Amino acid sequence: MCIDCGANVGLISDIFLKLGATCYAFEPSRDCIKILKHKFYKNNKFKLIPAAVSNRNGEVTLIRTSSFDQGANTVNYYNDDAKIIKYTIKAIRLSDFIKDLLKTTNNICLLKLDIEGAEFDVLEDLIKREFTNRLSILSAKHTNTLAKN
């Protein structure tokens, strides 16, 4: 069992699936959700959750440019000339999701986090709730870009 947070267009999810794993894929971008639905519609081991992951339940505002952007951010990284589009999407507390998932499985083989700067908050929550010891492999990519004020 694998969890792909920030699945984007499914490159990593595809690898998990080809290895025979069930893949829970979180993706908040509307454009990427359409691609993921089309790409994996026949695969019953692919479980798409159209939401952002966070250290709390609620909503987050995503920011992207008007051109097709294979993702969105919660911070405005774009220059002043870009046409900005904002929309709100559901955010799921990842530690709650994992708690529920662990009721049906012993361990999660791999958790991939590529969630546009929210990695530290989510990891801190997972550590506090002592879920990191139930993960065989944890991979996190942190975006280190400063927002323009």
C-alpha positions in Angstrom: 0.0 0.0 0.0 1.4 3.4 -1.0 0.2 7.0 -0.5 1.1 9.6 -3.2 0.5 13.1 -1.8 0.8 15.6 -4.6 0.2 13.0 -7.3 0.3 15.6 -10.1 -0.2 13.7 -13.4 0.6 10.3 -11.8 4.2 9.5 -12.7 5.0 8.1 -9.2 1.5 6.6 -8.8 2.1 4.7 -12.1 5.3 3.2 -10.7 3.5 2.1 -7.5 0.8 0.5 -9.5 3.2 -1.3 -11.8 4.8 -2.8 -8.7 1.4 -4.2 -7.7 0.6 -1.8 -4.9 -2.7 -0.2 -4.1 -2.1 3.6 -4.5 -4.0 6.3 -2.7 -3.3 9.5 -4.6 -4.0 12.9 -3.2 -4.1 15.8 -5.8 -5.8 19.2 -5.4 -5.2 20.6 -8.9 -8.3 20.5 -11.1 -6.3 20.0 -14.3 -4.3 17.1 -12.8 -7.4 15.5 -11.4 -8.8 15.3 -14.9 -5.6 13.7 -16.2 -5.5 11.2 -13.3 -9.1 10.2 -13.8 -8.5 9.6 -17.5 -5.2 7.8 -17.0 -6.2 5.4 -14.3 -10.0 4.9 -14.8 -9.7 1.2 -15.4 -7.3 0.5 -12.5 -9.2 -0.5 -9.4 -5.9 -0.3 -7.3 -5.8 3.4 -7.9 -7.7 5.4 -5.3 -7.9 9.2 -6.2 -8.7 11.6 -3.4 -9.3 15.0 -5.0 -8.0 17.1 -2.1 -5.0 18.7 -0.6 -3.2 17.1 2.4 -2.6 19.1 5.5 -2.0 18.9 9.2 -5.7 19.9 9.7 -9.0 19.3 8.1 -10.6 22.2 6.3 -10.1 24.1 3.1 -7.1 25.7 1.4 -6.9 28.2 -1.4 -4.8 27.1 -4.3 -3.0 29.6 -6.6 -2.0 28.9 -10.2 -1.4 30.8 -13.4 -4.0 31.0 -16.2 -2.0 28.7 -18.5 -2.2 25.0 -17.9 -0.2 24.4 -14.8 0.4 20.8 -13.7 -0.2 21.8 -10.1 -1.0 24.6 -7.9 0.4 26.2 -4.8 -0.9 27.6 -1.5 1.6 30.5 -1.8 1.9 33.0 -4.7 5.2 32.1 -6.3 4.3 33.8 -9.6 5.6 37.1 -10.9 3.5 40.2 -11.1 2.8 39.8 -14.9 1.2 36.4 -14.5 -2.6 36.1 -14.5 -3.4 34.4 -11.2 -6.3 32.1 -10.6 -7.4 31.1 -7.1 -9.8 28.5 -6.0 -10.6 26.7 -2.7 -10.4 23.0 -2.3 -10.9 20.5 0.6 -7.9 19.8 2.7 -7.6 16.4 4.6 -5.5 15.9 7.7 -3.2 13.2 6.5 -2.7 11.7 9.9 -6.4 11.1 10.3 -6.5 9.4 6.9 -3.5 7.2 7.9 -5.2 6.4 11.2 -8.3 5.1 9.4 -6.2 3.3 6.8 -4.2 1.5 9.5 -7.4 -0.1 10.7 -7.4 -2.3 7.6 -3.6 -2.8 7.1 -0.5 -3.3 9.3 1.8 -0.9 7.5 2.1 1.5 4.7 5.0 0.7 2.4 5.6 4.1 1.1 4.4 7.7 1.7 5.5 10.3 -0.9 5.0 13.9 0.0 5.4 16.6 -2.7 2.9 19.1 -1.4 4.3 22.5 -2.3 5.7 23.7 1.0 3.3 22.0 3.4 5.7 19.0 4.0 7.1 20.2 7.3 3.7 20.8 8.8 2.3 17.4 7.7 5.5 15.6 8.9 5.4 17.3 12.3 1.8 16.1 12.7 2.6 12.6 11.7 5.5 12.5 14.2 3.4 13.9 17.0 0.8 11.2 16.4 3.5 8.5 16.1 2.6 7.3 12.7 6.0 7.6 11.1 7.0 4.2 12.7 4.2 2.6 10.6 5.8 3.7 7.3 8.4 1.5 5.6 9.7 4.4 3.4 9.0 8.1 3.6 9.9 10.4 0.7 9.4 14.2 1.0 10.3 16.9 -1.4 10.2 20.4 0.0 9.8 23.4 -2.3 12.3 26.1 -1.1 11.0 29.1 -3.0 10.3 32.4 -1.3 7.0 34.0 -2.1 7.0 37.5 -3.6 5.5 40.1 -1.3 
